Structures are given as structure tokens and as C-alpha cells.
Amino acid sequence: MLFLRQSAVNPRLNTTHIRRLTRFLLVFPLFLLACSRAGEHEALFRQVESVVSDHPDSAMVLLQRIEEPERLDSADWARWALLTTQARDKAYIRHTTDSVINRVADYYQRFGDNHQKALAYYYVGRVNSDLGQLKRATDAYLRASDYSAKTDDHDLTSRILTQMGLRFAYQGMVHEAERAFRKVFEIATQTNDSTQMAYGTAYLARVSGLRADWAQAENYYLESIAIAEKIGHSDVLKLGIQELASVYKRQNRLDKALALAKRLPEYRWEAPARSNRSGYLVIGDIYRKMGQVDSAYLYISHAIGSDNIYTRSSSYQALYFMYRDMGRHEEAIKYNDLYQSCQDSIEKMGNASDLYQVKEAHEVVNRQVVDTRRWLSAGAVVLALLAALGYFYYRYRIGRKRLERQARDYEERLAHQDSEASRSAFVNSPLYSRFHDKHEIWTPTAEDWEALSQGVDSVFAGFGAALDESLPHLSLVERRLCYLVKIGVKPGVIARLLCCSDSAVSMYRKRLYEKATGQSGSAKDFDRYISEL
């Protein structure tokens, strides 16, 4: 009755209540639906996370229940995409693009915790490894390592360190690889993780092999095999057996190597289809060294189909050696060409110098972050001490400029070192020696002259352009003379290489000097002019 009386007094109040009730009835079902779908996705994601490591195929089937993942909100999409990438990686499905995982990493970089960031960057590294982007992969693993160090996920930390160590080992960076693998072993020892202990000792054995310390490598592999047999871990057992067999092969202990290799599933042709086929290479190369070429070819040819470019490269090299030793030069040349092609691809992926640059740049950034945090902490104190604000701000700016200057100096030193390395490689090349040889009588081919031109231009950057600017419209003989003078070839040798007399060489130099400077001068004046160009 009171409500009716109030409504009669103020009909607008009744209309307002009706509108609010209507809005509530419209919105509340949508809210319940959203909560229901969010709960549904959460349960699915948890189920995927529980099986993805051991049963990635089942994880992918579960993830396919989300028919339109792009309609998920940002958080759910990032989680779905990361789990999908993880499942594909665990199932040994080769990654073909980094666009999805880069979006995931960008999202977690802004909104994720340390564990999510570490996991995202770990898979950025895995994807880029498949894409042959060695520098990007290494940078991602370094970032993942920084974040994983702030978590208690020892398994993820070990996986990250293992991938870093493998990248370093492939490039012959023995010290860096050993440091990463020792951390893996230390974590495994602290957490009493037998699986990681087995992997850690196997990878330390690999580092010993890189040092050609075969006795230590054998001891590490035997320890790894013993742990793997005790815990019944077939993957690490296969790794230890395969690589120990390879060590015995390197030592020419071929009977022992073959006896060990017979324990591999590849020997019985029982290896999983998704394996990298390196086991076939080890077995085939043992047979090659034993002179059993039919068996060698059978196994090595199967290894050629590996997705791993390092396995393919070594397979081609093994076949090259086999056919070369058999005197079948046509087949040997074919496989050597394939081997060189793989090596070119590996070189394009990145080399040790690239990884050192990535590692150093990462450490510089970390030092900057540490310094920045220190200054920010100092800034918090400064805010309480207004009188010292200007002083601390000044010091902060000076510190940043110093770090930037150090980074620039470091980059300049790297550039200088690269230049010196190029100069040294050119000066020590056979081509350089032949052009300077006073006694050898030879006529350079057009390819030799072109190689000389490219070598000089790579060592003396901008020389060709400067020569064109100061002495345009040079004849072919004049241009070759300039390049020979640039690398300090003696006039008598120049005359022989250009098939002309000593006096003609002297005349060329005087005339070119006058053309370049507008002044008369001696042949030696021209030599000095070219050396300074």
C-alpha cells in the first residue's frame, strides 16, 4: 500500500524502477553466459596443461574444441596460442611461422607474470630455431632465462638452459655451452631430478667431445647411460648410447662402437617417424669406416631425410668421404656440393660471432636495467629529500649517457675487429699470395681479377667508389693496376701480371697520378695516392 501511494504521488519513480529492472533482466543472462564460457575454457586449458607434456596429440585434440579461437578475449587467446605452440613442439611438428608466438610473447610481456613470460620466450626460441633464425632464438632463450630465474619452475629453467647450451655447442662456443649445461646439472642435483641429471651429464660429455677429451666424454656418457637405465628413460638412454658410439667411432674403436649402436632403435629400423634420424647417421658412418659400404649407404641415405640441417650436412659429408675413398668421383662431387650447400645455409642461420654479439648486447641491456632500477630506488629516496632532487637527476642522466657511450664504443670495437678479421683473411688467402708471388708465372683469369676486386673492396670499404670518383672512365688494365697498387704488389710483378713492360707500368702510374691530381708526379707519388684513397 505504501508503494502504491508513493507511485501515485510520483509516477516517474515507478517508470525508473521498471527501466532498471528491464536492464538487469537483459544484462544478467549475458553475464551468466560469459562466466559459463570463461569457466568452460579454464577447465579445458587446465586439462590441456595436464597432458601436453606427455601426450601432445591428445592436447591438440582438446584444443580443437575451441572452434573460433580468434573470438576469444586476449587472455584466453594468448593461453590457447601458447598451449597450441607447446603441443605442436612436443609432437615434433616443425614450426613454419613466428607470427603467432610473437603475439603471445607481446601479450605476456605486457600482462603476464614471470613464468608466463619465461614460457612464451622459450617457445619464441623454439620456433625461431626451426625457422633457422639463430640470433633471434638465442636472444629469446636469454630473455626466457632471465624470467625463469625469478620462478621456482626448475624444469622450465633446465629446458631453457639446455637449448641455450645446444645453440652454443653447435657454434663451437665451448665455454658458454659448458656453463649452461653445468647449471642444468646443478639444478638437477639440487632438486634430485634424475632425468635432468642424465641429460646434464650427456651434454657435459658432448662438451668434452668438443674439446677432444674423449676419456672424460666416455665417463660422462657412461654415467648418463647408467642413470637412464636405472630410471627407465628411453630418450636420454638413446642419446647417451648414440653419442658414446659416435665417440668410439671417432677413436676408431669400431667394434665397440657398432656393438653399442646395435642397441639403438634405428639399428632395428624401429625409430619413431618423428625422430631427427641422427641415429641412422651414426650407424651408417660406423659401417663406412669399417668399409661396409652397402650397409653404410643404407643407413646414411635414411639420415638424409632428417629435418635437422646439421644431421643432413653430416650425412652428405659422410657420403662424400665414402665415394671419394671408393674412387667414384662423380658421386663424391655431388655429395660434396650438397654438403657445401648445407654449410652455406647453416652459415646464413648465424655463427659464433653473431651469438657473441647477441649475448653481449643482452648483458649490456641487463646492466642498464640493473642500473636503472638502482637509480629509480635512489630516486624514491630523492623524492623524500627534495633538496637533493637536482643532484640525483643529474647523476642519473650522466650514468645513462656513460652506458650508451660504452655500448657505442663496444659496437665500434666489434666493427673494427670484424674489419681486421676480414683484412687478415684476405691477406692470408691463396689468391692474395699468388698476386704477390715474384716467382710464379701465371696469368690471372677474369674470375681471379673479379675475386681480387671483391676482396679489396671488402677490406678497403669504399675504395672502388672512391676510385671511380677520382679516376673516372678507367680502362680495364688501368683499373687492375690500381687494385694491384692498392695491395702493395711490386712493379715488376705488376708488369708480369698485366703482360707489359716495367716502363709501361711506370708510365701508367705517372699518367694516372696527373689525371687524378692535375699535377705532375712520380710513379711512387701515384702509389702513395692510391694507398691513401
PyMOL commands that set and color helices and strands:
alter all, ss='L'
color gray80, all
select helices_A, chain A and resi 2-9+11-51+56-63+69-71+74-90+99-111+114-130+134-148+154-170+174-191+194-210+214-231+234-250+254-261+278-290+293-303+309-326+329-349+352-384+386-427+430-436+446-459+463-470+476-486+491-498+502-517+523-532
alter helices_A, ss='H'
color red, helices_A
deselect
rebuild
show_as cartoon
